[in-house]
Amino acid sequence: MTPQQFGGKITAHWKTVYESSAHWKDGAFRNLEHTQSAINWRQLPGVLCKQIKGHKESAPPKPLPVAPFHSESFFQDASQARFIWYGHSVVLMRLQNQTILIDPMLGPDASPIAPTTTKRFSENSLDIADQLPDIDLLLMTHDHYDHLDYVSIQRLKSKVKHYFVALGVKRHLIRWGVDAGRITEFDWWQTTDFQGIQISFTPTRHFSGRGLSSIAKCLWGGWAFTTPTEKIWFSGDGGYGSHFKEIGQKLGPFDFAFMECGQYSVDWPEIHLFPEESVQAALAARAQKVMPVHWGGFSLSYQHAWYEPAEEFVHFARKNDLHCITPGLGDLFDTNHSGSTHWWNAHK
């Protein structure tokens, strides 16, 4: 572990910046509704034991393959949005002739400061960063280690032209050598135009932090994209709440949505969506077609098998007549993609 992993420190300057947000109260960012983001200390020993023991199918028996990036296919069609999912919450997009990358945690370990590792299901995933083209815009939803990764940023930063990030992430990127002038921070509901794309930062019900001193010192959220022909939404991490309906009313309906679904537990029910809740959240936000993300990369919860989030999500989506797709790792797809392949069955 390197001290760099913790990111930027909370200085008087940054506190002044954060205090300008209506969501900063009593020295920390707050959710829109009461949220239990920490485990009760009396329950902590039991939860730690369950986490250490893990689920009997917490990881696939063999590394999951990732399809290689093909530049010609990715750039060939500019008429509609195109996507590649690299596991967990890593999404590469081609939208309005712009290349956009979301939450590029491509590193091998989601617990770089912990005494034990949280290994990625795929090998040599950092090599993906070398395959990718120049990135017009990199977006970050929050600063948790399974989303904001030091080694990934180092491998990517020479390719990235600009960063749109949750309020609080900028200090980490500056600490890691990114030019401050290329970073724009967003509060909830803040919207800006980027090369003809209206981009909005949407609220979630979650928390943040890279150490005990930085808990809730960075905002958390999702991203909505509006073009003349399409509306895309990336939900971001977080539990169920009334904000989903508000997002749909203000920015929807969405042609396509990436829905957080994975790493949930009865011990932290308000900060991650269970599969049925994820489907209900998509319906509340008026999403027409959906895909589960926040799985397929790491096991961060003892509660479910590595493939269960997708399997359950597909089940509940069909039950609610919601069009759902589940492309494989590294596969190129667009909003016209149809069907659920259950590709994970070949890797159980």
C-alpha positions in Angstrom: 0.0 0.0 0.0 1.1 3.5 -0.8 -0.1 6.6 1.1 -1.2 8.0 -2.3 -4.1 5.5 -2.1 -5.9 7.7 0.4 -6.0 10.6 -2.0 -6.2 14.3 -1.1 -6.5 15.5 2.5 -9.4 17.6 3.8 -8.0 21.1 4.1 -9.5 24.4 5.2 -9.8 25.3 1.5 -11.7 22.2 0.6 -14.1 22.6 3.6 -14.9 26.0 2.3 -15.7 24.6 -1.1 -17.9 21.9 0.3 -19.7 24.2 2.7 -21.2 26.0 -0.4 -23.3 22.9 -1.0 -26.8 22.6 0.5 -26.0 18.9 1.1 -23.0 19.6 3.4 -24.2 19.8 7.0 -22.2 19.6 10.3 -19.0 18.8 8.6 -20.1 16.1 6.1 -22.3 15.5 3.1 -25.7 14.1 3.9 -28.3 12.0 2.1 -31.7 13.3 1.1 -33.3 11.0 3.7 -32.1 9.4 6.9 -29.7 6.6 6.0 -27.9 4.1 8.1 -24.5 4.0 6.3 -22.5 2.4 9.1 -22.9 -1.0 10.8 -23.8 -0.8 14.5 -20.6 -1.5 16.5 -22.4 -4.3 18.4 -23.0 -6.1 15.1 -19.5 -5.5 13.7 -17.8 -8.6 15.0 -20.5 -10.8 13.5 -20.5 -9.0 10.2 -16.7 -9.2 10.0 -16.8 -12.9 10.6 -19.4 -13.4 7.8 -17.3 -11.2 5.5 -14.2 -13.2 6.2 -16.0 -16.5 5.7 -17.6 -15.2 2.6 -20.1 -16.9 0.3 -19.4 -20.4 -1.0 -19.7 -19.0 -4.5 -18.2 -15.6 -3.9 -16.0 -15.8 -7.0 -16.0 -17.8 -10.2 -13.8 -20.9 -10.1 -11.7 -19.6 -13.0 -10.9 -16.0 -14.0 -13.6 -14.4 -16.2 -12.4 -13.6 -19.7 -12.8 -10.0 -21.1 -13.3 -9.4 -24.8 -10.5 -7.3 -26.3 -11.2 -3.7 -27.4 -11.7 -3.3 -31.2 -11.3 0.3 -32.2 -12.9 0.0 -35.6 -16.1 -1.5 -34.2 -16.3 1.0 -31.4 -16.0 4.1 -33.7 -17.8 2.8 -36.8 -21.4 4.0 -36.0 -22.1 7.5 -34.8 -25.9 7.3 -35.1 -26.6 6.0 -31.6 -24.9 5.5 -28.2 -22.5 2.5 -28.0 -21.2 0.9 -24.8 -18.7 -1.6 -23.4 -19.0 -2.9 -19.8 -15.7 -4.1 -18.1 -17.2 -5.5 -14.9 -18.4 -3.9 -11.7 -19.2 -0.2 -12.6 -16.8 0.4 -15.4 -18.6 1.6 -18.6 -17.1 2.9 -21.8 -19.5 5.0 -23.9 -19.4 6.5 -27.4 -22.0 9.2 -27.4 -22.3 12.2 -29.8 -18.9 11.4 -31.2 -17.4 11.6 -27.7 -15.6 8.8 -25.8 -16.8 8.7 -22.2 -15.5 6.5 -19.4 -17.4 6.0 -16.1 -15.8 4.8 -12.8 -12.8 3.2 -14.4 -11.7 0.9 -11.5 -9.6 -1.5 -13.6 -7.2 -2.5 -10.8 -6.7 -6.0 -9.4 -7.7 -5.2 -5.8 -10.7 -3.3 -4.5 -9.2 -3.2 -0.9 -5.8 -1.7 -1.4 -5.5 -0.4 2.2 -6.9 -3.5 3.9 -4.8 -6.3 5.4 -6.5 -8.7 2.9 -7.1 -8.3 -0.8 -10.4 -8.2 -2.7 -9.3 -9.8 -5.9 -10.8 -9.0 -9.3 -12.6 -11.9 -11.1 -10.6 -11.1 -14.3 -6.8 -11.2 -14.7 -4.6 -8.4 -16.1 -7.5 -6.0 -16.1 -5.2 -3.0 -15.9 -4.1 -3.8 -19.5 -7.5 -2.7 -20.6 -6.4 0.9 -19.8 -3.6 0.5 -22.4 -6.1 -0.8 -25.0 -8.6 2.1 -24.7 -8.6 5.1 -27.0 -8.2 8.7 -25.9 -11.0 9.6 -23.4 -12.8 12.9 -24.1 -14.5 12.7 -20.7 -13.9 10.6 -17.6 -16.7 10.6 -15.0 -16.6 9.6 -11.3 -19.6 8.9 -9.1 -17.8 8.9 -5.7 -14.5 8.1 -4.1 -14.9 4.5 -2.8 -12.0 2.2 -3.7 -14.1 0.0 -5.9 -14.9 3.0 -8.1 -12.0 5.5 -7.8 -8.7 3.6 -8.1 -5.2 5.1 -7.9 -3.4 2.7 -10.2 -6.1 3.0 -12.8 -6.0 6.7 -12.8 -2.2 6.6 -13.2 -2.6 4.3 -16.3 -5.3 6.4 -17.8 -4.5 10.1 -17.1 -2.3 10.6 -20.1 -5.3 9.7 -22.3 -8.0 11.8 -20.5 -8.9 15.2 -21.7 -11.4 16.2 -19.0 -12.9 15.0 -15.8 -16.5 15.5 -14.5 -16.6 14.2 -10.9 -18.7 14.2 -7.7 -18.0 17.2 -5.4 -15.1 16.1 -3.3 -13.3 13.9 -5.8 -11.2 16.7 -7.3 -8.8 16.8 -4.3 -7.9 13.1 -4.9 -7.2 13.6 -8.6 -5.0 16.7 -7.9 -3.1 14.7 -5.3 -2.5 12.1 -8.0 -1.1 14.5 -10.5 -4.1 15.5 -12.6 -4.2 19.1 -13.7 -6.9 21.0 -11.7 -8.0 22.9 -14.8 -9.2 19.7 -16.4 -11.5 18.7 -13.5 -15.1 19.9 -13.0 -16.9 19.0 -9.8 -20.7 18.6 -9.6 -23.3 18.9 -6.9 -26.6 17.1 -7.1 -28.8 18.2 -10.0 -26.1 20.4 -11.5 -26.2 20.2 -15.3 -23.8 21.3 -18.0 -23.4 20.9 -21.7 -20.5 18.9 -23.0 -20.0 18.8 -26.8 -23.8 18.8 -27.4 -24.5 16.3 -24.5 -26.5 17.6 -21.5 -24.9 15.9 -18.5 -26.5 16.0 -15.0 -25.3 14.7 -11.7 -28.2 12.8 -10.0 -28.6 12.1 -6.3 -28.2 8.6 -4.7 -28.6 7.2 -1.2 -25.1 6.1 -0.3 -21.9 7.4 1.4 -18.2 7.9 0.6 -14.7 7.9 2.0 -11.2 6.4 1.6 -10.3 6.4 5.4 -11.9 7.1 8.7 -11.1 10.8 8.5 -12.7 11.2 5.0 -16.1 9.5 5.5 -18.8 11.5 3.8 -16.3 14.1 2.7 -17.2 13.5 -0.9 -20.6 13.5 -2.5 -22.0 10.4 -4.2 -24.4 10.2 -7.2 -25.2 9.1 -10.7 -25.0 10.6 -14.2 -27.7 11.4 -16.8 -27.0 12.1 -20.4 -29.4 13.8 -22.8 -28.7 14.2 -26.5 -31.1 15.3 -29.3 -32.0 11.6 -29.9 -31.3 9.6 -26.7 -31.5 9.7 -22.9 -29.1 7.5 -20.9 -28.8 7.1 -17.1 -26.1 5.6 -15.0 -27.7 5.2 -11.5 -24.6 5.1 -9.3 -24.3 3.3 -6.0 -27.1 3.6 -3.4 -30.1 2.2 -1.7 -33.8 2.7 -2.6 -35.4 6.1 -2.0 -37.8 8.7 -3.3 -35.1 10.3 -5.5 -35.6 7.7 -8.2 -39.1 9.0 -9.0 -37.8 12.6 -8.9 -35.0 11.7 -11.3 -37.5 10.2 -13.7 -39.8 13.2 -13.5 -37.0 15.8 -14.0 -34.7 14.0 -16.5 -36.6 10.9 -17.9 -37.9 8.9 -19.4 -34.6 7.1 -20.2 -34.0 5.0 -23.3 -31.4 3.0 -21.4 -30.2 2.8 -17.8 -27.3 1.1 -16.1 -28.7 0.1 -12.7 -26.6 -0.6 -9.6 -27.3 -4.2 -8.5 -24.7 -6.1 -6.4 -22.8 -6.0 -3.2 -26.0 -5.8 -1.2 -26.6 -7.2 2.2 -29.2 -7.3 5.0 -26.5 -5.7 7.2 -26.4 -2.6 5.0 -29.8 -2.5 3.4 -30.1 1.2 2.8 -26.9 1.8 0.8 -27.1 -0.8 -2.0 -30.0 -2.0 -4.1 -31.2 -5.5 -3.9 -32.1 -6.9 -7.3 -35.9 -6.4 -6.9 -35.3 -2.9 -5.6 -33.0 -2.1 -8.5 -35.8 -3.1 -11.0 -38.3 -1.0 -9.0 -35.9 1.9 -9.0 -35.6 1.7 -12.8 -39.3 1.7 -13.2 -39.7 4.7 -10.8 -37.1 6.6 -12.9 -39.0 5.7 -16.1 -36.2 3.6 -17.7 -37.3 1.7 -20.9 -34.4 -0.7 -21.1 -31.9 -1.6 -18.4 -28.7 -3.4 -17.5 -27.4 -4.5 -14.1 -23.9 -3.3 -13.1 -21.9 -3.2 -9.9 -21.3 -7.0 -10.2 -19.0 -9.2 -12.2 -15.8 -7.6 -10.9 -15.4 -8.2 -7.2 -17.1 -9.8 -4.2 -17.7 -7.1 -1.6 -20.6 -8.9 0.2 -20.9 -12.2 1.9 -24.6 -12.4 1.1 -24.7 -13.4 -2.5 -23.0 -15.6 -5.1 -20.9 -13.6 -7.7 -23.5 -14.1 -10.4 -26.7 -13.7 -8.3 -27.2 -10.0 -8.8 -27.6 -10.5 -12.6 -29.6 -13.7 -12.3 -32.0 -12.1 -9.9 -32.2 -8.8 -11.7 -33.2 -10.6 -14.9 -35.9 -12.5 -13.0 -37.5 -9.4 -11.5 -37.1 -7.4 -14.7 -39.1 -10.1 -16.7 -41.6 -10.3 -13.9 -42.2 -6.6 -14.3 -42.1 -6.5 -18.1 -39.0 -4.4 -18.1 -36.6 -5.0 -21.0 -33.3 -6.1 -19.6 -30.0 -7.0 -21.3 -26.8 -8.6 -19.9 -23.9 -8.3 -22.3 -20.6 -10.0 -21.4 -17.4 -8.4 -20.2 -15.8 -6.3 -23.0 -18.7 -6.9 -25.4 -19.8 -3.9 -27.6 -23.5 -3.2 -27.5 -26.0 -0.4 -28.1 -29.5 0.6 -27.0 -31.0 -1.8 -29.6 -29.3 -4.8 -28.1 -31.8 -7.4 -27.1 -32.0 -10.4 -24.9 -30.3 -11.8 -21.8 -27.6 -14.4 -22.5 -27.0 -15.7 -19.0 -23.4 -15.9 -20.0 -22.3 -16.4 -16.4 -23.7 -19.9 -16.4 -20.7 -21.1 -18.4 -18.4 -19.8 -15.6 -20.0 -21.1 -12.5 
